[in-house]
């Protein structure tokens, strides 16, 4: 996740020195509209790739698709300096292609996690993996300054990102596995334990995706709403808050690498705080899985909603308070990783990848729409009243989408997860009580029977 986010975020860090005169490095006089197209073109390919990526992962194995996507993305990184020299249009085309291969990451990762992560550890292990996105973003922001000032210049950022991507893909192709049954490093005892607590059928690659049943499922639409709401708010914070703090607070957050990365380090750190708490509440039967998912998703969306509202009333005299609110608004989003983000695997271990492709693809559209809405509202970036409208709209999206998740969301394995001719996941659902209040062994005898 970290290395794939290097490939995703490197252009955001690199676009500044690419358009400014720095010692010994080429630069280009692109207009603001051209830079905006370069930055957004990634998502044009990313959105399109989501559903096909989920289907490819299911058909050919997530390991293979993820390795190829990461390696090809790394190779594309090497060509960024050449494309930039050819003009902004060539760079846009390359970013679209990068988005296409990066679109494999989340569907493939969800497919792998649905095979490997026991339900009793789903919150912590899934959150631990996905926290790499935040740490990757933070590392890029901190290290980019040193790279830009080195002899490699801004080109070095793309060469390093590309090299790491290709190296990781080779390593994972050698050591990785689609599921425990084919892993060279997994003992029989561990394999049996994992397979008994994932709910994913060993033959799920051959199962047809029950699209009709998925699109008739109310819990799926609750999940979709939460995913879209998170993405809308996250990308509003990511793309617009620096402008707000520069124009309204007279504070350029991007000028300080540590300050820019602070919210993402906070989010990565909080991932390791909230996820064990979520698993503990579930495994000790304090909360059912469904209630735990709703509780933590509500924390992850409604607390940042309050922070956004507070930011709308900040002035240039409240710089410290604004930074605190910004850090909380991004950091507490980590609780959503124990909410909607693992819910695909709750609903359907067999089809978590294709479902992630659908929800992440539609949510990706909001990452394109949100900045356009902000641009339509703002006519004067220094007017705090206009920014207040932006923050209120974003808070309203958080409120509405999480409310839909609370009303319609569930964390039980759905009937359409199973093929009629296969019984392993049916047995799991029938005998392990899929409301998940009793999904963990409570006695030594029960633990032994699991094996």
N, C-alpha and C positions, 0 to 999 in steps of 0.2 A: 504494500500500500504506500509506503514512503517513497519508494523508487518510482512508482507510477505517478505519484503526485509531483515528483520532481519534473517529470515530463509534462505534466499539466500546468504547473505554476511557473515554469522557467521563463515563459514569454512575458508573464505579468511583471516579473522582476527585471527581465532583460530589456523591456521596451523603453525604459527611461534612458539608459546609456546608449541604446541603439539610435536614439533621436537627439542626443546631445554630444557636443564635441568633447571627447576625452583623449588623453594622451595616447597616441599610437593606434587607436581603434577607429575603424570606419563608423560613420554615422549618417543618418538619412533624414532629410527634411520632409517628414510625412506630416500631413495635416491631422488635426484632432479627429476628424471623422474617419480618416484612414486608419489611425491607430485604434479607434473604437471597433472598426470592422476586423482588424487583425486579432484583437482580444476576444471578440465574440464569435469569430468563425470556427473556433474549436467546437463550440456547442452545436453548430449546424451538423457536423458529422457525428458528434457524440449522441445526440438525440436519435438520429436515424438508426444507429447501430444497436440500440439496446435490445429490442425484441429478437432480431436475428442472432445476436450474441448469446442470449439465453437458450435459444433453440440449438445453436451450434454446440454449446457447452453440454447440453443434454444428449446430443446425438454423438459427438466425437470425444467427449470427455473434457471437463473443465480445465484439467491440467494442460492439455495440448493447446486449447484455444487461448488460455491465459499466457502460456509461454510464447506462442507465436505473436500474440498482440503486443506483449511487452518488448519482445526482441525487435519487431518491426517498428514500434514506436521509438525505440532507442536508435535504430538506424535513421529514422526520420529526423531525430535531433541533430545528427551529424550534418544534415543538409540545410539546417536553418540559416547559418551564415551565408551560404551560397544563394538560397532563395531570397534572403533580404537584399543581397547585392543586385539581384535581378529585378527587384521592385516589390511594392507592397502587395500587389495582386498575387504574385508567385508565393509570397509568404502566407497569404490567406489560404491559398489552395493547399499548401503543406499543413497548415493548422487544421483544415477540414479533414485531411487524411489522418492526422494525428488524433483528432476526435473520434474518427471511425474506429481506429484500433484501440483507443482508450475506452471506447464503449463496451469492450469485452470485460472490463475489470470487475464491476459490481455483480453482473449476472454470474460470472465464473466464480467469484469469491463466495457468493451465496450458495452456489451449487456445491462447492467444496465444503463449506461449513456445515451444510445440511447433512453431509455424509460423515463428517468427522467429529462434530461437537455434540456430546451427550446433552440431553435436555436439562439435566441437573446443573450443567456448567455453561449453558447457552449464553446467559447474559454476560458473564465475565470474559469468556474466551472470544466471543464474537466482538464485543466492545474492544478488547485488547487488540485484535487484528485491525479493526477499522480505525482505531486511534492513530494508526500509521499515517492516515491522511492529514491529520492535524499536525503531527510531528514533522511530516514531510514538508508541509507548508511553512512551518516555523523555521526549519533548518535552512530551507531555500532563502527565506528572508534574512536570516542572520548571516549566512555564508556568502551571499551574493556580493556584498560590498567588497569582501576580501578578494573574491574572484575577479571582479571588475578592475580592481587596482593591480592585479597581478600581470605578468607578461602576456598571459592568454587574452586578457580583456574580456569583454562580454561574451565573445565566442566560446570562451572556456566553460561557461555555464551550460551551454548546449552539448559540448563535447563530454563533459563529466556526466551529465544526465544520461546521455546516450550510451556511454560506456558502461555505466552501472546497470542500465536496463538490459543490455545484451548479456552482461556477466550473470545477472540474477536469473535470466531466462534459461541460460545453459545449466546453472546449478539446480534450478528447480526441475528442469526436464530430467536431470540425472537422478535426483533424490526424491522428488515429489511423487504423489500418487493420487489418483482420483478418489479412492476410497480405501478403508482399512484392509479389505479383502485382497487387494493387489499390492499392498505396501511391503517393501523388503525389510522395513524397520519395525514392524508391528508384530508383537507376539500374539499367539492364539487367544490367550486370556484377555489381553487388552482389546483385541479385535472383537471378541464376543461381547465384551462389556459395552464397547462403543455402539456396535450394531443393535444391541438390545435397547439402547436409550436414545437412538436418533429418530427412529420411525421412518427412515428412508429405505425403500426396498432395493435390494441388490440388483434387481432387473429393471430399475426405473428408467434406464436409458432407452429401453424398448417400448416404454409406455407412451401412448399418444396423449398430448396435452389436452385436457378437457376444457377447451376455451369457453364453450357454451356455459358450462357449470360455473367456471370462474367468474364470468361476467354477469352471472345471475346471483352471485354471492354477496350478501350485505356486508359481511366482515371484510371482504376484499375492497369494497368501496370505502369503508372506514379507514382501512390501511392506506389506500390511495390518497384520501384526503389529507391524512397526517403527513405522508411523504411529500406531497405538493406544498403543504404549509411550511414544513421545515425548510425545503429548498428555496421557497420564495423569501423567507426571512433571512436565511443564511447568506444568500447572494445579494440581498439588499444591504446587509451589514458589510459583506466583503467588498462590494464595489462602490457603495455610496457614502459610507461613513467617513472615509478619509476626506472626501470633498466637503462634507458637512463640517468636520472639525477644522479644516483649513479655512473655509469661507466664513463660518459663523463664530468659531472659537479662536480663529487666527492661530491654529495649531496644526502644523503639517506632520501628521503621524508617520507618514512614509519616510520622512527625513531621519528618523531614528529607528534603526533596524531592530533593536531590542524591543522598543515600544510597539512597533508594528507586529512583532511576533508574539508579544505577551498574551493576547487573547487566545491564540492557537495553542500555545504551551499550556495555558489554563484549561482549555478544553481537553487536550490530551491527558493532562494530569487528572482531571475530574472523571475521565473515563474509567480510571482505575480505582476511583473512590465509589462511584455510584453503582457500578456493575456488581461488585461483591455484595453490596447491601441488597441489591435486587435479588440475587441468587439466594442469599441467606433468608430473606423474608419468604421466598417461595419454598425452599427446602425445609424450613422449619414450620411450614403450614400457617404462617401468619397471614399470608395473602395467597390467593389462587394466582396462577400465571396470568389469567385475563386481567384481574384487578391490578397486579403488579405492572403489567404493560401500560395500562391506562394511567396509573399513578405517576410513573416515571416520565411518560410522554407529556403528561400535563405539567410536570415540573419543568421539563425541557422546553416547552413552548410558552407557557403562561408567565413564568418568571421573566424570561427575556422580553415578553410583551410589556411587562411593567417597566423594565429597563428602557425600552424604546420610548415609551411615553415620557419617562423622566428625562431622556435625552432631548426631547422636544422643547424642554423648558430651560436647558442649559444656556449660559451666556459665556462670553469670553473670560469672565471672572471666575468661572467654575471649571477650569481645565482639569483639575485633579478629580473632581466628582465625575466629569465626563469620561475620563479614562477608566475609572472604576466601573461605571455603568457599561461602557463598551466591553470591558473584559468580562463582566458578569453576563452580558447579553450573548456573547459568543461562547464563553466557557460553560455556562449551565445548559446550553444546547446538548452537551454530552449526555444528559439524562435521556434524551430521545433514542440513544443507541440501545438502551434497555427497553425501549418502547416499540415504535413502529419498525425500526431497522431489523429486529429479530423476528418480527411478527410473520414474515413470509414463511419462515421455517416452522413456526407454530401452526400455521394454517395448513401447510402442505410441504412436508419434507421432500416428497418426490418431485415437486414442481416449483421449488423455491427460486431456482434460477430463472425460468421463464417468467414467473410472477415479478421478480425483481426487474427484469427487462422491461416489462410493461409499466410498472409504477415509476421506475427511474427515468424511463423515456418521457412519460407524460410530465413528471416533475421537472425534467430538464427543460421542457418548454417554458416553465415558469421562470427559470433562470434567465431566459431570453426576454420574457415579457416584463418582468419586474423592473429592470433598468429603463425600459421604454416608458412604463407608467411614471416612474420618477422623473424622467426627462419631460414628459407632458405636463407634469405639475409644476416643475421648477422653471420659472422665467427669470428669477433673480436668486442666485445661489447664496447670497448674503442675507436673504430674508428669512429669519427664523420661523415666521408664521407659515411659510410654504413648506419648510422642512417638517414642521409639526404635523402638517397634513400627511406627508409621506410616512412618518412614524406611526400615526394613528391608523392609516390604511394597513400598514404591515402588522400592527398589533391586532387589527380586526381580522386579518387573514389567519394569524395564529389562533385567535379566539374561535373563529368559525371552524377551521379544519380540525382542531383538537376536540372541539365539542362533537363533531361528527364521529371522530374516532372513539370517544367515550361512549357514544350512543350505540354505534354499530359494531365496534371492534370486538373481536374474540381472540382467544389464544388456544383454541382446541383444534385438533386435527379434523379437517372437513371431510365429509363422505366422499367427495370427488378426488381425494388424494389417492385412493386405492383403485386398482383395476379389478374387475369382477373375478378374474381367474387367479389372483394372487392374494395371499392371506396374511403375510407377515406383518404388514402395517395395520391391517384390520385387527389382528390379534393384539398388537401393541395398544391400539386405541381402546379396544374393548376391555383389556385386562389391566392396563396401567392407569385407568381412570383419567381420561384426557381433559378433564377440567383442571388437571395437574395439581390438585391439592395433595395428592398422594403419589407423586411420581418418583419419589426416592425411597429406597429400602429403609425401614425404620428399625429392623432387628438384624442381629447377626445371621439368623436363619434365612431371612429374606435376602440378604446380601449374597449368601451362598447360592440360593436358588437362582439368582440372576445369571449365574455362570453355568 
